[in-house]
Amino acid sequence: SVMEKSSLVIHSGSANIISGALLKGVPSIMIPLVDGERLYNAKSVVKNGCGFIISESNFFAEGFLKEKIRELLCTNTSSKIKEIGDKIRIDTRTGEYLSRV
């Protein structure tokens, strides 16, 4: 799959993409364009140290996205993501797990 070949995924905060990224150990940059479930999902990922939320306006700000990508790829993020991904494999209720961590 594409996720297996990825170093990073940029997405809207969809629960399916978050689950796939965590299971494959891939950090996320999320741009939830509307409040609600996707924003909640994205905040759970950030709370657990597995990604960042950026606003749509910051997405196009010069250097901002590049810096966030560098932060995710140069920190100890991947081990944290793999740790959570391993637990998700045991507890299939992904949304509940993220909110409990």
Residue, then its C-alpha position, 0 to 999 in steps of 0.5 A: s500500500v501507499m502508506e507502507k512506502s510513506s514517511l509522512v502523511i498529510h490529510s484531513g483527520s479522517a479516522n481511517i487514515i489516522s488508523g492506517a498511519l498509526l498501524k504503519g508507524v507513519p506520522s501525520i500532519m492534519i488539516p481538519l477543514v471543519d470542526g467536529e469529528r476530524l478535529y477531535n481525531a486530529k487533536s487526539v493524534v497531537k495529544n499522543g505525540c504522533g503528528f501536528i495540526i496546521s490551519e489551512s492558512n499556515f499550509f501555504a505560509e512560506g517555510f511553515l509546512k517544511e518546518k513541521i515536516r522536519e520536526l516530525l521526521c527528526t524527532n522520536t515520533s516514529s517509536k511513539i507511533k509504533e507503540i500506539g500502533d501495536k496497541i491498536r492491533i490489540d484493541t480494535r476500537t481505535g477511536e476509543y483507544l486514542s481518547r484513553v491514551 
